Amino acid sequence: MELLNRRKGVLVMGILNTTPDSFYAGGRYASTDAAVAHGQLLAEDGADIIDIGGESSRPGSAPVGVEEEIRRTLPVIKRLSTTNTSLSIDTCRPEVAEAGVVAGAAMINDITGLANPKMLEIAARYHVPAVIMHMQGSPRTMQDNPTYSDVVGEVKEFLSQRAKAASQHGVRQVVLDPGIGFGKNLQHNLQLLKNLGQIKSLGYPVLVGPSRKSFIGAITGQPAGQRLEGTIAACILAAANGADILRVHDVKAVKSALAVADAIISA
């Protein structure tokens, strides 16, 4: 599915976590009915893609089993597949990715950068776009003093190598994600957002997910529930620096901000 080739402009990906321990939504969408209702709202708010995940990747989070991850996500994917909004399965497990795609997901979003060769095989077999993200460490340990000599250069090199591997395995479309907040401190995140053009220069679409993350809190002193304005600022600058997809909790607000920014640029 050539999702990105069919549309113009920056796409907005709505976050739908079906986990009981999401850093922002908590367990608000842990039940299937609640998750589906929120997914429908994201679609109504104009989401181009809805990213459905069944395992928290917040700092310090522990992994869940494959069966539990499938139990949390598949019923939601099946019910939301009747909407006109494209769906993405947010997982690093091949079994979950395949089940999600068969159920109706049109994209795989893997925070481990398709490290498991089976993920490459699944993305290629089903001809779906795959998001390759950079993360230093694992969700449980990634914020334990992340260190880089050159964060932009190291993230760029990792993404370049993983994108080449994906292409060699026949993955039809690759999307690169620098992994804001995944094994990065405040300055690392700011440098990546400022120099997003270097990631873009690799020649692939770029996804950025700054939504309500702790680096915004570090700047503003605000808790996750009060970081909308900071999220919008990060999204607009990410788009200006080359982002093709913005992964956010607040679809309607970000879409409105993008429309205004686009109108000014196009005037």
Secondary structure, 3 states (H helix, E strand, C coil): CCCCCCCCCCEEEEEEECCCCECCCECCCCCHHHHHHHHHHHHHCCCCEEEEECCCCCCCCCCCCHHHHHHHHHHHHHHHCCCCCEEEEECCCHHHHHHHHHHCCCEEEECCCCCCHHHHHHHHHCCCCEEEECCCCCCCCCCCCCCCCCHHHHHHHHHHHHHHHHHHCCCCCEEEECCCCCCCCHHHHHHHHHCHHHHHCCCCCEEECCCCCHHHHHHHCCCHHHCHHHHHHHHHHHHHCCCCEEEECCHHHHHHHHHHHHHHHHC
